[in-house]
Amino acid sequence: MKTIMDKTIKGTILDIGGGGEGIIGRIYQSQVIAIDNRQEELDEAPEGFTKLLMDACDLKFEDSSFDNVSLFYTLMYIDKNKHNKVIKEAYRVLKKRGELYIWDTNINEANPFLVELNIDIGDSIVNTTYGVYKENAFQDKDYYKSICEELGFYLIAESLDNDQFYMHFKK
């Protein structure tokens, strides 16, 4: 699956789950503070942006700290019982009229579930596979859309392509 990432986000970005390939950090560099709850993922990420070890359910930032929050294929790795808390924390740290960006995939079951991506980040292509193996893995665009809207976000844009989805919300 080819994903084209245009550089369109303005202002500061909190990238939740931004370790590993560090896609958002690669594109937006100094605009990004990437957090991940696994040090090895942060160590694997390329240089050029700030990386912090942190739990997305307990963000150590002041209210209204960021212009944007991104979740790039992150929610699939977070336990379902924590999704509300993560998105609620994203809402808290966003400035007034801040924006939330979610890229992820529809999953029916994960025994295991794998998605292969070719991500065009402008100056290069990143080829990667994301995968999970867990019970109760079902997720889809409407599941996250519902959570976000219940927590106060309103949808600006959305797309679905071969089970890969993108949603853009405003606070």
NUPA-712203 format. One record per residue: residue number from 1; residue in three letters; z, y, x of N, C-alpha, C, CB in turn. Coordinates in nm, 3 decimals, always signed. Each point is the difference from the previous one (the first is absolute). Glycine has a CB too. Layout:
% residues N
TIDO    nr   rest      n.zz      n.yy      n.xx     ca.zz     ca.yy     ca.xx      c.zz      c.yy      c.xx     cb.zz     cb.yy     cb.xx
TIDO   NUM    Ala         Z         Y         X         Z         Y         X         Z         Y         X         Z         Y         X
...
% end
This chain:
% residues 171
TIDO    nr   rest      n.zz      n.yy      n.xx     ca.zz     ca.yy     ca.xx      c.zz      c.yy      c.xx     cb.zz     cb.yy     cb.xx
TIDO     1    Met    +0.000    -0.118    +0.085    +0.000    +0.118    -0.085    +0.000    +0.123    +0.089    +0.123    -0.123    -0.186
TIDO     2    Lys    -0.217    +0.213    +0.167    -0.007    +0.122    +0.079    +0.072    +0.113    -0.073    -0.218    -0.074    +0.102
TIDO     3    Thr    +0.307    +0.140    -0.030    +0.074    +0.114    -0.052    -0.033    +0.121    +0.086    +0.187    -0.148    -0.089
TIDO     4    Ile    -0.234    +0.255    +0.028    -0.032    +0.122    +0.073    +0.113    +0.099    -0.022    -0.250    -0.039    -0.023
TIDO     5    Met    +0.308    +0.085    +0.133    +0.113    +0.093    -0.006    -0.049    +0.138    +0.045    +0.167    -0.187    +0.044
TIDO     6    Asp    -0.189    +0.276    -0.139    -0.038    +0.137    +0.032    +0.125    +0.081    +0.030    -0.206    -0.017    -0.146
TIDO     7    Lys    +0.195    +0.111    +0.238    +0.115    +0.083    +0.038    +0.007    +0.119    -0.096    -0.018    -0.071    +0.245
TIDO     8    Thr    +0.090    +0.053    -0.356    +0.005    +0.103    -0.104    +0.141    +0.048    -0.031    -0.204    -0.099    -0.094
TIDO     9    Ile    +0.307    +0.033    +0.146    +0.139    +0.036    -0.032    +0.044    +0.116    +0.087    +0.051    -0.238    -0.068
TIDO    10    Lys    +0.000    +0.343    +0.006    +0.048    +0.119    +0.070    +0.152    +0.002    +0.002    -0.207    +0.128    -0.068
TIDO    11    Gly    +0.266    -0.081    +0.176    +0.146    +0.015    +0.008    +0.066    -0.123    +0.061    -0.009    +0.149    -0.197
TIDO    12    Thr    +0.142    -0.148    +0.191    +0.079    -0.108    +0.059    -0.010    -0.127    -0.083    +0.157    +0.170    +0.095
TIDO    13    Ile    -0.151    -0.284    -0.025    -0.013    -0.131    -0.066    +0.112    -0.091    +0.046    -0.250    +0.027    -0.016
TIDO    14    Leu    +0.326    -0.081    -0.080    +0.091    -0.110    +0.027    -0.076    -0.127    -0.032    +0.211    +0.138    -0.052
TIDO    15    Asp    -0.236    -0.220    +0.154    -0.074    -0.125    -0.019    +0.101    -0.115    -0.002    -0.208    +0.094    +0.114
TIDO    16    Ile    +0.235    -0.145    -0.233    +0.096    -0.109    -0.017    -0.069    -0.132    +0.035    +0.125    +0.128    -0.181
TIDO    17    Gly    -0.064    -0.202    +0.274    -0.060    -0.124    +0.048    -0.111    +0.027    +0.099    +0.057    -0.109    -0.215
TIDO    18    Gly    -0.045    +0.218    +0.289    -0.107    +0.047    +0.089    -0.006    -0.062    +0.137    +0.019    +0.205    -0.122
TIDO    19    Gly    +0.054    -0.314    +0.143    -0.011    -0.071    +0.128    -0.125    -0.086    +0.000    +0.250    -0.001    +0.026
TIDO    20    Gly    -0.256    -0.096    +0.064    -0.116    -0.090    +0.007    -0.125    +0.074    +0.041    +0.102    -0.143    -0.175
TIDO    21    Glu    -0.205    +0.136    +0.094    -0.126    +0.067    +0.033    +0.014    +0.152    -0.003    -0.123    -0.195    -0.094
TIDO    22    Gly    +0.219    +0.247    +0.020    +0.023    +0.145    -0.003    -0.121    +0.078    -0.046    +0.162    -0.030    +0.182
TIDO    23    Ile    -0.225    -0.016    -0.289    -0.126    +0.060    -0.046    +0.016    +0.149    -0.031    -0.066    -0.222    -0.093
TIDO    24    Ile    +0.166    +0.259    +0.015    +0.018    +0.141    -0.037    +0.031    +0.083    +0.124    +0.083    -0.068    -0.229
TIDO    25    Gly    +0.002    +0.017    +0.318    +0.031    +0.069    +0.125    -0.121    +0.019    +0.089    +0.227    -0.094    -0.015
TIDO    26    Arg    -0.314    -0.006    +0.022    -0.122    +0.012    +0.081    -0.089    +0.112    -0.050    +0.010    -0.244    +0.048
TIDO    27    Ile    -0.018    +0.258    -0.179    -0.088    +0.101    -0.058    +0.061    +0.139    +0.007    -0.093    -0.173    -0.153
TIDO    28    Tyr    +0.221    +0.185    +0.116    +0.061    +0.131    -0.017    +0.091    +0.043    +0.115    -0.013    -0.042    -0.241
TIDO    29    Gln    +0.036    -0.046    +0.338    +0.070    +0.030    +0.124    +0.129    +0.081    -0.019    -0.221    -0.006    +0.111
TIDO    30    Ser    +0.224    +0.131    -0.066    +0.124    +0.079    +0.003    +0.050    +0.039    -0.139    -0.072    +0.086    +0.220
TIDO    31    Gln    -0.007    -0.106    -0.324    +0.046    +0.028    -0.136    +0.096    -0.107    -0.049    -0.216    +0.117    -0.047
TIDO    32    Val    +0.222    -0.232    +0.116    +0.064    -0.121    -0.051    +0.135    -0.028    +0.064    -0.225    -0.089    -0.043
TIDO    33    Ile    +0.321    +0.055    -0.044    +0.121    -0.071    +0.041    -0.011    -0.135    -0.069    +0.145    +0.214    +0.030
TIDO    34    Ala    -0.160    -0.319    +0.051    -0.011    -0.136    -0.053    +0.134    -0.068    +0.009    -0.243    -0.013    +0.068
TIDO    35    Ile    +0.284    -0.052    -0.177    +0.122    -0.079    +0.003    -0.034    -0.146    -0.027    +0.137    +0.198    -0.077
TIDO    36    Asp    -0.056    -0.284    +0.132    -0.014    -0.143    -0.024    +0.138    -0.060    +0.019    -0.245    -0.007    +0.076
TIDO    37    Asn    +0.275    -0.101    -0.146    +0.132    -0.063    +0.015    -0.001    -0.108    +0.107    +0.046    +0.048    -0.240
TIDO    38    Arg    -0.157    -0.062    +0.310    -0.011    -0.099    +0.108    -0.043    +0.068    +0.129    -0.058    -0.181    -0.167
TIDO    39    Gln    +0.146    +0.178    +0.266    -0.030    +0.066    +0.128    -0.126    -0.055    +0.064    +0.244    +0.038    +0.031
TIDO    40    Glu    -0.267    -0.168    -0.041    -0.120    -0.059    +0.062    -0.129    +0.056    -0.059    +0.132    -0.207    +0.045
TIDO    41    Glu    -0.129    +0.243    -0.173    -0.117    +0.062    -0.063    -0.022    +0.141    +0.056    +0.039    -0.135    -0.210
TIDO    42    Leu    +0.069    +0.209    +0.229    -0.010    +0.134    +0.058    -0.050    -0.007    +0.144    +0.185    +0.080    -0.150
TIDO    43    Asp    -0.136    -0.179    +0.225    -0.042    -0.017    +0.139    -0.148    -0.034    +0.010    +0.231    -0.076    +0.057
TIDO    44    Glu    -0.281    +0.004    -0.155    -0.141    -0.041    -0.003    -0.093    +0.117    -0.033    +0.072    -0.229    -0.067
TIDO    45    Ala    -0.022    +0.327    -0.007    -0.083    +0.112    -0.045    -0.045    +0.086    +0.118    +0.122    +0.001    -0.220
TIDO    46    Pro    -0.241    +0.057    +0.210    -0.051    +0.085    +0.108    +0.082    +0.129    +0.014    -0.229    -0.094    -0.038
TIDO    47    Glu    +0.209    +0.163    +0.147    +0.067    +0.129    +0.024    -0.071    +0.111    -0.077    +0.076    -0.078    +0.229
TIDO    48    Gly    -0.015    +0.197    -0.230    -0.064    +0.116    -0.060    +0.071    +0.054    -0.122    -0.209    -0.088    +0.085
TIDO    49    Phe    +0.313    +0.018    -0.132    +0.077    +0.045    -0.115    +0.144    -0.047    +0.016    -0.206    -0.005    -0.149
TIDO    50    Thr    +0.296    +0.066    +0.073    +0.142    -0.034    +0.007    +0.026    -0.130    -0.075    +0.060    +0.243    +0.016
TIDO    51    Lys    +0.020    -0.332    +0.045    +0.033    -0.129    -0.060    +0.152    -0.017    -0.001    -0.220    -0.101    +0.079
TIDO    52    Leu    +0.275    +0.069    -0.196    +0.144    -0.015    -0.017    +0.035    -0.131    -0.070    +0.022    +0.249    -0.009
TIDO    53    Leu    +0.083    -0.314    +0.057    +0.053    -0.119    -0.065    +0.084    +0.045    -0.119    +0.001    -0.133    +0.219
TIDO    54    Met    -0.040    +0.093    -0.341    +0.069    +0.050    -0.119    -0.032    -0.089    -0.119    -0.008    +0.234    +0.090
TIDO    55    Asp    +0.104    -0.243    -0.182    -0.015    -0.074    -0.125    -0.058    +0.093    -0.106    +0.195    -0.153    +0.060
TIDO    56    Ala    -0.305    +0.115    -0.121    -0.065    +0.082    -0.101    +0.085    +0.019    -0.125    -0.217    -0.080    +0.087
TIDO    57    Cys    +0.317    -0.005    -0.106    +0.091    +0.014    -0.115    +0.111    +0.101    +0.027    -0.050    -0.235    -0.063
TIDO    58    Asp    +0.062    +0.280    +0.186    +0.107    +0.092    +0.040    -0.055    +0.096    +0.105    +0.179    -0.175    -0.051
TIDO    59    Leu    -0.269    +0.262    +0.010    -0.063    +0.092    +0.092    +0.100    +0.103    +0.052    -0.218    -0.032    -0.120
TIDO    60    Lys    +0.218    +0.053    +0.249    +0.096    +0.090    +0.066    -0.058    +0.140    +0.015    +0.098    -0.196    +0.122
TIDO    61    Phe    -0.166    +0.243    -0.224    -0.059    +0.133    +0.000    +0.060    +0.081    -0.114    -0.215    -0.088    +0.101
TIDO    62    Glu    +0.216    +0.219    -0.084    +0.046    +0.090    -0.105    -0.096    -0.005    -0.119    +0.109    +0.150    +0.173
TIDO    63    Asp    -0.060    -0.111    -0.290    -0.086    +0.015    -0.116    -0.113    +0.098    +0.034    +0.194    -0.049    -0.159
TIDO    64    Ser    -0.309    +0.029    +0.099    -0.114    +0.092    +0.013    -0.041    +0.025    +0.145    +0.074    +0.107    -0.212
TIDO    65    Ser    -0.081    -0.212    +0.292    -0.032    +0.013    +0.143    -0.149    -0.011    +0.033    +0.224    -0.092    +0.043
TIDO    66    Phe    -0.302    +0.026    -0.127    -0.139    -0.033    +0.034    -0.099    +0.050    -0.105    +0.083    -0.200    +0.123
TIDO    67    Asp    -0.202    +0.233    -0.076    -0.110    +0.037    -0.089    -0.062    -0.124    -0.065    -0.045    +0.203    +0.141
TIDO    68    Asn    +0.048    -0.315    -0.068    -0.066    -0.123    -0.044    +0.080    -0.123    +0.042    -0.222    +0.114    +0.013
TIDO    69    Val    +0.209    -0.221    -0.091    +0.053    -0.131    +0.037    -0.114    -0.100    -0.018    +0.241    +0.059    -0.069
TIDO    70    Ser    -0.257    -0.148    +0.168    -0.103    -0.103    -0.010    +0.061    -0.138    +0.011    -0.168    +0.158    +0.097
TIDO    71    Leu    +0.108    -0.252    -0.169    +0.036    -0.142    +0.006    -0.132    -0.076    +0.014    +0.213    +0.029    -0.144
TIDO    72    Phe    -0.249    -0.063    +0.268    -0.126    -0.066    +0.027    +0.024    -0.149    +0.017    -0.092    +0.208    +0.109
TIDO    73    Tyr    +0.061    -0.285    -0.214    +0.024    -0.145    -0.002    +0.143    -0.032    +0.045    -0.245    -0.042    +0.045
TIDO    74    Thr    +0.340    +0.114    -0.103    +0.142    -0.016    +0.033    +0.076    -0.067    -0.112    -0.014    +0.202    +0.143
TIDO    75    Leu    -0.014    -0.164    -0.266    +0.080    -0.049    -0.113    -0.006    -0.151    -0.015    -0.040    +0.217    -0.114
TIDO    76    Met    -0.071    -0.279    +0.155    -0.012    -0.146    -0.010    +0.105    -0.072    +0.085    -0.245    +0.028    -0.043
TIDO    77    Tyr    +0.297    +0.039    +0.145    +0.100    -0.060    +0.089    +0.143    +0.026    -0.045    -0.162    +0.026    +0.185
TIDO    78    Ile    +0.181    +0.064    -0.279    +0.134    +0.039    -0.045    +0.038    -0.085    -0.121    -0.032    +0.236    +0.086
TIDO    79    Asp    +0.156    -0.285    -0.087    +0.049    -0.079    -0.113    -0.018    +0.078    -0.129    +0.166    -0.117    +0.148
TIDO    80    Lys    -0.210    +0.048    -0.250    -0.029    +0.063    -0.129    +0.121    +0.076    -0.056    -0.166    -0.182    -0.044
TIDO    81    Asn    +0.286    +0.130    +0.067    +0.120    +0.068    -0.053    +0.030    +0.131    +0.073    +0.090    -0.224    -0.063
TIDO    82    Lys    -0.167    +0.257    +0.166    +0.019    +0.125    +0.074    -0.111    +0.102    -0.025    +0.121    -0.130    +0.173
TIDO    83    His    -0.224    +0.093    -0.246    -0.114    +0.090    -0.021    +0.042    +0.131    -0.064    -0.147    -0.198    -0.021
TIDO    84    Asn    +0.227    +0.192    -0.085    +0.045    +0.123    -0.067    +0.074    +0.091    +0.096    +0.016    -0.125    -0.215
TIDO    85    Lys    +0.074    +0.068    +0.295    +0.081    +0.079    +0.093    -0.088    +0.067    +0.106    +0.193    -0.156    -0.039
TIDO    86    Val    -0.290    +0.083    +0.092    -0.089    +0.056    +0.101    -0.078    +0.118    -0.057    -0.019    -0.226    +0.110
TIDO    87    Ile    -0.036    +0.209    -0.228    -0.079    +0.107    -0.061    +0.089    +0.117    -0.042    -0.168    -0.170    -0.079
TIDO    88    Lys    +0.288    +0.140    +0.035    +0.096    +0.105    -0.034    +0.037    +0.081    +0.124    +0.090    -0.141    -0.187
TIDO    89    Glu    -0.070    +0.074    +0.299    +0.029    +0.069    +0.127    -0.120    +0.085    +0.044    +0.157    -0.186    +0.066
TIDO    90    Ala    -0.277    +0.135    -0.086    -0.121    +0.077    +0.033    -0.002    +0.128    -0.083    -0.126    -0.212    +0.057
TIDO    91    Tyr    +0.157    +0.200    -0.184    +0.004    +0.117    -0.089    +0.103    +0.101    +0.050    -0.070    -0.144    -0.195
TIDO    92    Arg    +0.186    +0.096    +0.234    +0.109    +0.088    +0.045    -0.040    +0.081    +0.123    +0.165    -0.164    -0.091
TIDO    93    Val    -0.230    +0.101    +0.188    -0.031    +0.071    +0.125    -0.127    +0.084    -0.008    +0.114    -0.183    +0.121
TIDO    94    Leu    -0.189    +0.170    -0.230    -0.120    +0.082    -0.018    +0.037    +0.141    -0.045    -0.132    -0.206    -0.055
TIDO    95    Lys    +0.059    +0.303    +0.108    +0.016    +0.138    -0.045    -0.055    +0.013    -0.142    -0.018    +0.085    +0.238
TIDO    96    Lys    +0.051    +0.026    -0.302    -0.055    +0.029    -0.132    -0.152    -0.004    +0.010    +0.202    +0.143    -0.063
TIDO    97    Arg    -0.266    -0.211    -0.029    -0.144    -0.022    -0.002    -0.049    -0.084    +0.118    -0.023    +0.218    -0.119
TIDO    98    Gly    +0.115    -0.292    +0.181    -0.038    -0.091    +0.108    -0.084    -0.114    -0.055    +0.209    +0.058    +0.126
TIDO    99    Glu    -0.275    -0.130    -0.035    -0.094    -0.104    -0.043    +0.034    -0.136    +0.061    -0.175    +0.176    -0.022
TIDO   100    Leu    +0.155    -0.279    -0.060    +0.025    -0.139    +0.038    -0.134    -0.073    +0.001    +0.235    +0.005    -0.099
TIDO   101    Tyr    -0.259    -0.080    +0.208    -0.123    -0.077    +0.016    +0.037    -0.147    +0.018    -0.120    +0.198    +0.103
TIDO   102    Ile    +0.059    -0.284    -0.184    +0.025    -0.145    +0.009    -0.132    -0.074    +0.015    +0.210    +0.023    -0.140
TIDO   103    Trp    -0.219    -0.106    +0.243    -0.110    -0.095    +0.017    +0.065    -0.137    -0.001    -0.149    +0.164    +0.134
TIDO   104    Asp    +0.098    -0.258    -0.211    +0.057    -0.135    -0.002    -0.099    -0.093    -0.067    +0.237    +0.090    -0.006
TIDO   105    Thr    -0.190    -0.208    -0.030    -0.090    -0.102    -0.054    +0.063    -0.071    -0.118    -0.098    -0.030    +0.227
TIDO   106    Asn    +0.014    -0.012    -0.321    +0.047    -0.085    -0.109    +0.032    -0.138    +0.057    -0.139    +0.128    -0.171
TIDO   107    Ile    +0.252    -0.183    +0.132    +0.041    -0.134    +0.044    +0.044    -0.078    -0.123    +0.070    +0.084    +0.230
TIDO   108    Asn    -0.130    -0.199    -0.253    +0.045    -0.088    -0.110    +0.111    -0.091    +0.047    -0.228    +0.009    -0.101
TIDO   109    Glu    +0.209    -0.073    +0.216    +0.103    -0.083    +0.060    -0.021    +0.000    +0.151    +0.018    -0.146    -0.209
TIDO   110    Ala    +0.089    +0.116    +0.282    -0.005    +0.008    +0.146    +0.053    -0.128    +0.063    +0.026    +0.248    -0.013
TIDO   111    Asn    -0.118    -0.342    +0.032    +0.044    -0.127    +0.060    -0.101    -0.053    +0.102    +0.123    -0.052    -0.210
TIDO   112    Pro    -0.160    +0.123    +0.312    +0.019    +0.144    +0.022    -0.113    +0.081    -0.064    +0.122    -0.050    +0.215
TIDO   113    Phe    -0.106    +0.183    -0.212    -0.103    +0.093    -0.042    -0.044    +0.079    +0.123    +0.095    +0.016    -0.237
TIDO   114    Leu    -0.226    -0.008    +0.259    -0.055    +0.075    +0.114    -0.109    +0.094    -0.048    +0.055    -0.189    +0.156
TIDO   115    Val    -0.060    +0.307    -0.098    -0.110    +0.093    -0.027    -0.052    +0.049    +0.135    +0.100    +0.072    -0.225
TIDO   116    Glu    -0.230    -0.091    +0.246    -0.064    +0.046    +0.123    -0.061    +0.136    -0.024    -0.047    -0.238    +0.073
TIDO   117    Leu    +0.075    +0.333    +0.017    -0.049    +0.136    -0.016    -0.075    +0.046    +0.124    +0.190    +0.049    -0.155
TIDO   118    Asn    -0.294    +0.027    +0.134    -0.070    +0.074    +0.104    +0.019    +0.146    -0.035    -0.175    -0.186    +0.045
TIDO   119    Ile    +0.259    +0.255    +0.031    +0.041    +0.136    -0.036    -0.072    +0.099    +0.091    +0.225    -0.083    -0.080
TIDO   120    Asp    -0.310    +0.166    +0.020    -0.073    +0.103    +0.072    +0.088    +0.123    +0.007    -0.227    -0.091    -0.075
TIDO   121    Ile    +0.279    +0.122    +0.196    +0.090    +0.115    +0.014    -0.070    +0.119    +0.064    +0.192    -0.159    +0.019
TIDO   122    Gly    -0.323    +0.160    -0.026    -0.077    +0.114    +0.051    -0.060    -0.026    +0.136    +0.146    +0.147    -0.130
TIDO   123    Asp    -0.062    -0.162    +0.232    -0.051    -0.021    +0.135    -0.004    -0.147    +0.041    +0.088    +0.224    +0.057
TIDO   124    Ser    -0.038    -0.311    -0.143    -0.002    -0.144    +0.029    +0.023    -0.081    -0.127    +0.085    +0.045    +0.233
TIDO   125    Ile    -0.104    -0.176    -0.220    +0.025    -0.094    -0.109    +0.118    -0.087    +0.042    -0.245    +0.000    -0.075
TIDO   126    Val    +0.344    -0.012    -0.012    +0.115    -0.087    +0.025    -0.017    -0.123    -0.089    +0.154    +0.197    +0.061
TIDO   127    Asn    -0.163    -0.314    +0.000    -0.009    -0.126    -0.074    +0.138    -0.064    +0.000    -0.245    -0.032    +0.063
TIDO   128    Thr    +0.296    +0.001    -0.180    +0.134    -0.058    -0.009    +0.010    -0.089    -0.122    +0.096    +0.199    +0.117
TIDO   129    Thr    +0.004    -0.284    -0.116    +0.033    -0.083    -0.115    +0.145    +0.023    -0.035    -0.173    -0.174    +0.063
TIDO   130    Tyr    +0.198    +0.207    -0.189    +0.136    +0.014    -0.050    +0.029    -0.121    -0.088    -0.008    +0.255    +0.009
TIDO   131    Gly    +0.128    -0.307    -0.002    +0.031    -0.116    -0.081    +0.147    -0.013    -0.030    -0.194    -0.110    +0.098
TIDO   132    Val    +0.222    +0.041    -0.208    +0.138    -0.029    -0.041    +0.008    -0.143    -0.049    +0.040    +0.243    -0.060
TIDO   133    Tyr    +0.079    -0.296    +0.070    +0.031    -0.133    -0.052    +0.136    +0.011    -0.066    -0.138    -0.122    +0.179
TIDO   134    Lys    +0.139    +0.133    -0.311    +0.127    +0.014    -0.070    -0.018    -0.034    -0.147    +0.073    +0.177    +0.162
TIDO   135    Glu    +0.039    -0.209    -0.225    +0.000    -0.024    -0.144    +0.000    +0.135    -0.071    +0.123    -0.220    +0.028
TIDO   136    Asn    -0.165    +0.219    -0.153    +0.000    +0.120    -0.083    -0.075    +0.115    +0.069    +0.218    -0.072    -0.099
TIDO   137    Ala    -0.333    +0.040    +0.155    -0.077    +0.099    +0.076    -0.095    +0.083    -0.087    +0.015    -0.153    +0.194
TIDO   138    Phe    -0.026    +0.120    -0.322    -0.098    +0.069    -0.085    +0.017    +0.151    +0.011    -0.003    -0.196    -0.157
TIDO   139    Gln    -0.108    +0.263    +0.176    -0.006    +0.146    -0.006    -0.142    +0.040    -0.032    +0.192    +0.025    +0.165
TIDO   140    Asp    -0.205    +0.088    -0.230    -0.132    +0.057    -0.021    +0.013    +0.151    -0.014    -0.080    -0.212    -0.111
TIDO   141    Lys    -0.034    +0.277    +0.101    -0.005    +0.145    -0.007    +0.083    +0.053    -0.116    -0.227    -0.005    +0.102
TIDO   142    Asp    +0.218    -0.059    -0.218    +0.072    +0.048    -0.117    +0.152    -0.012    +0.016    -0.196    -0.064    -0.139
TIDO   143    Tyr    +0.240    -0.039    +0.210    +0.143    -0.018    +0.027    +0.055    +0.121    +0.075    -0.030    -0.252    +0.006
TIDO   144    Tyr    -0.036    +0.292    +0.102    +0.046    +0.115    +0.078    -0.022    +0.132    -0.072    -0.047    -0.128    +0.207
TIDO   145    Lys    -0.062    +0.137    -0.279    -0.028    +0.122    -0.077    +0.113    +0.025    -0.100    -0.249    -0.037    +0.025
TIDO   146    Ser    +0.294    -0.067    -0.092    +0.109    +0.010    -0.097    +0.129    +0.047    +0.067    -0.107    -0.181    -0.136
TIDO   147    Ile    +0.142    +0.121    +0.249    +0.122    +0.040    +0.072    -0.007    +0.147    +0.039    +0.028    -0.235    +0.087
TIDO   148    Cys    -0.140    +0.275    -0.029    -0.014    +0.138    +0.046    +0.009    +0.100    -0.115    -0.143    -0.082    +0.187
TIDO   149    Glu    +0.077    +0.052    -0.296    +0.004    +0.092    -0.114    +0.139    +0.005    -0.063    -0.241    -0.046    -0.043
TIDO   150    Glu    +0.310    -0.066    +0.036    +0.137    -0.002    -0.053    +0.095    +0.084    +0.085    -0.043    -0.227    -0.094
TIDO   151    Leu    +0.016    +0.237    +0.223    +0.086    +0.075    +0.091    -0.040    +0.147    +0.013    +0.039    -0.211    +0.123
TIDO   152    Gly    -0.141    +0.254    -0.198    -0.034    +0.141    -0.005    -0.130    +0.041    +0.066    +0.237    +0.034    -0.004
TIDO   153    Phe    -0.308    -0.125    +0.067    -0.129    +0.032    +0.060    -0.107    +0.003    -0.108    +0.071    -0.104    +0.218
TIDO   154    Tyr    -0.174    +0.185    -0.196    -0.116    -0.010    -0.088    -0.124    -0.029    +0.083    +0.106    +0.159    -0.166
TIDO   155    Leu    -0.190    -0.244    +0.109    -0.117    -0.053    +0.070    -0.110    +0.105    +0.009    +0.058    -0.229    -0.080
TIDO   156    Ile    -0.112    +0.246    +0.201    -0.111    +0.092    +0.024    -0.131    -0.078    +0.012    +0.155    +0.162    +0.115
TIDO   157    Ala    -0.151    -0.273    -0.041    -0.122    -0.079    +0.023    +0.038    -0.145    +0.024    -0.118    +0.200    +0.097
TIDO   158    Glu    +0.025    -0.289    -0.132    +0.021    -0.143    +0.025    -0.135    -0.068    +0.015    +0.217    +0.004    -0.130
TIDO   159    Ser    -0.216    -0.114    +0.205    -0.121    -0.080    +0.011    +0.040    -0.146    +0.023    -0.131    +0.197    +0.092
TIDO   160    Leu    +0.041    -0.286    -0.129    +0.020    -0.143    +0.016    -0.132    -0.058    +0.049    +0.179    -0.011    -0.183
TIDO   161    Asp    -0.174    -0.063    +0.295    -0.119    -0.060    +0.057    +0.035    -0.139    +0.052    -0.095    +0.228    +0.061
TIDO   162    Asn    +0.045    -0.332    -0.128    +0.028    -0.139    +0.041    +0.149    -0.026    +0.020    -0.223    -0.005    +0.109
TIDO   163    Asp    +0.304    +0.045    -0.205    +0.145    -0.019    +0.001    +0.075    +0.092    +0.095    -0.044    -0.233    -0.061
TIDO   164    Gln    -0.026    +0.315    +0.139    +0.068    +0.099    +0.085    +0.008    +0.129    -0.081    -0.085    -0.107    +0.218
TIDO   165    Phe    +0.204    +0.167    -0.223    +0.012    +0.122    -0.078    +0.056    +0.116    +0.080    +0.030    -0.140    -0.200
TIDO   166    Tyr    -0.061    +0.258    +0.148    +0.046    +0.127    +0.056    +0.047    +0.084    -0.116    -0.160    -0.011    +0.200
TIDO   167    Met    +0.276    +0.076    -0.184    +0.049    +0.093    -0.101    +0.056    +0.123    +0.069    +0.052    -0.190    -0.160
TIDO   168    His    -0.076    +0.305    +0.100    +0.044    +0.129    +0.051    +0.078    +0.068    -0.112    -0.200    +0.020    +0.162
TIDO   169    Phe    +0.325    +0.010    -0.134    +0.090    +0.061    -0.099    +0.049    +0.136    +0.049    +0.071    -0.228    -0.078
TIDO   170    Lys    -0.027    +0.308    -0.017    +0.063    +0.129    +0.030    +0.139    +0.001    -0.062    -0.224    +0.118    +0.010
TIDO   171    Lys    +0.318    -0.054    +0.059    +0.138    +0.013    -0.047    +0.005    +0.108    -0.106    +0.092    -0.076    +0.222
% end
